[in-house]
Amino acid sequence: MAKRVQLVLTQDVNKLGKLGDLVDVAPGYARNYLIPQKMATHATPGILRQVERRREQERQRQLELRQQALEQKAALEQVGSLRIAKQVGENEAIFGTVTSQDVADAIQAATNQEIDRRGITLPDINHLGTYKADIKLHSEVSAQVTIEVVAS
């Protein structure tokens, strides 16, 4: 059986690895597909140093993002509860529902920080009352805010 070849991926390859990964592949796969398609290069000491430097930069960037998320979480915890006013019908039922965009706008007004609405998880809110919403700020950081739905 032929000897395996070590390559550094220059882009994400399905079922093989991500950008910057060091992989062992068959020589034919490397010679006939990965290298001509510019998906990988041979693993030389210089390229390995470049890959390590890129990984360190990415790690530093992720640490900064996590720190920003922790600061946002602290600001959200200081606010306490958010008040959202909706039109009310009979039996304290609101017209429509409270959406994640409504919560994001309330957070923007209260803390002057922009939160991505796609990271907000809400229960079904159809009546007046107090509810809890989970907000994912980072892959490792999430916050919980109290939403108070009141009549407008």
Buried (B, 14 or more C-beta within 10 A) or exposed (E): EEEEBBBBBBEEBEEBBEBBBBBEBBEEBBEEBBBEEEBBBEBEEEBBEEBEEEEEEEEEEEEEBBEBBBEBBEBBEEBEBBEBEBEBEEEEEBEEEBBBEBBBBBBEEBBEBEBEBEBBBBEEBBEBEEBEBEBBBBEEBBBEBEBBBEEE
